[in-house]
Amino acid sequence: MGKPGKLALPSHESTIGKFLTQSGTFKDGDLLVNKDGLRIVSQSEEGEAPPIEPLDHNQLSLDDLDAIKVIGKGSSGIVQLVRHKWTGQFFALKVIQLNIQENIRRQIAQELKISLSTQCQYVVACCQCFYVNGVISIVLEYMDGGSLSDFLKTVKTIPEPYLAAICKQASDMW
């Protein structure tokens, strides 16, 4: 009898490699994310996309955020409460390992594109996004009241007038 064969799993590099540029920028269609931040490049722009410029002094940097605690977990990563070192402002930091399933990676890219294009008071604001060493970090507005699903765990049901207001706000976004 021969030795049992080993199961060869795709490496992290082969899983995500097709989405990385030579400079180490994560690219999904017109979405570009690297250590300096995120931007959308128009499909009509010719040739190689110009690099994302480093952040100016008024913008967020991952190095300026201190982790306080984990406040959520999902299928693609965790959410941490973080505090900006210089201003004391709180943010939610969604941390996602990109050696994940293709459909989840696409969902994350779509979420980022929607966050950039939607300026709605009823949607959690995406403040910045970074890609460093296989990890996407999304800096979000911190909502200290929690999510709608957290709220439902507490109240069990939402009275119809409140539900109507939530539905109206959601429909106003589209």
Order of alpha helices (4+ residues) and beta strands (2+ residues): alpha-beta-beta-beta-beta-beta-beta-alpha-beta-beta-alpha-alpha
